[in-house]
Amino acid sequence: MEMLSEHINYILQELPPHVTLVAVTKTRPVELLEEAYRMGLRDFGENRVQEMTEKQPLLPGDVRWHQIGHLQTNKVKYIAPFVHLIHSVDSLKLLAEINRQGEKAGRVIDCLLQVFIAKEESKFGLDEEEVKAILNNDEFPAMKNVRIRGLMGMATFTDDDNVVRNEFAALKTFFDHLSRTFFSGREEFDTLSMGMSGDYHIAIEEGSNMVRIGTALFGERDYH
């Protein structure tokens, strides 16, 4: 636990004040989350709905839970009552279901649109035209129980920093474009979630204000 404290303190001191640290806690035991909480962390990111719903009742009520993995429409109902931010909205259908479940739960659910920026094959994420199509869709203005807070993207897994930097820079450019056009004058569009353990330094340099860090905080995962 002493090593965990060192890692958390090091990263917190490194991050600029405007950057939110989301601790990626997938596969991590609750005891580790409790220790991270005692050290001041409040934003925890999970990939799987089942794991989030199992851990959520065991942690204090002021934890902000982030759904960062791919989200199936039939799983939204389980996290709608408490999730703080959904990073992985990749279709109009999913956004409509989040809105429906938000209405049932009596709350507005904050979301990020996941944009596919990597050079490698990926099943998930929207391209820029698909993002615009969602925002221009006639259904979108009627969705009163979702709030688009910004964008999320994952760079190519590569040692070539220039590739990563260019991908993050392109997403920041698109984020700024949406800020000036679709979300002009709307202060809630304020979150650019990009950067993980291996590339968060570059992401912050390119304009990220939310990073998702697991391995650099907690060490390599033991999947056994």
Buried (B, 14 or more C-beta within 10 A) or exposed (E): EEEBEEBBEEBEEEBEEEBBBBBBBBBBEEEBBEBBBEBEBBBBBBBBBEBBBEBBEEBEEEBBBBBBBBBEBEBBBBBBBBBBBBBBBBBBEBBBBBBBBBBEBEBBBBBBBBBBBBBEEEEEBBEBEBBBEBBEBEEBEEBEBBBBBBBBBBBBEBEEEEBBBBBBBBBBEBBEEBBEEBBEEEEEBEBBBBBBBBBBBBBBEBBBBBBBBBEBBBEEEEEE
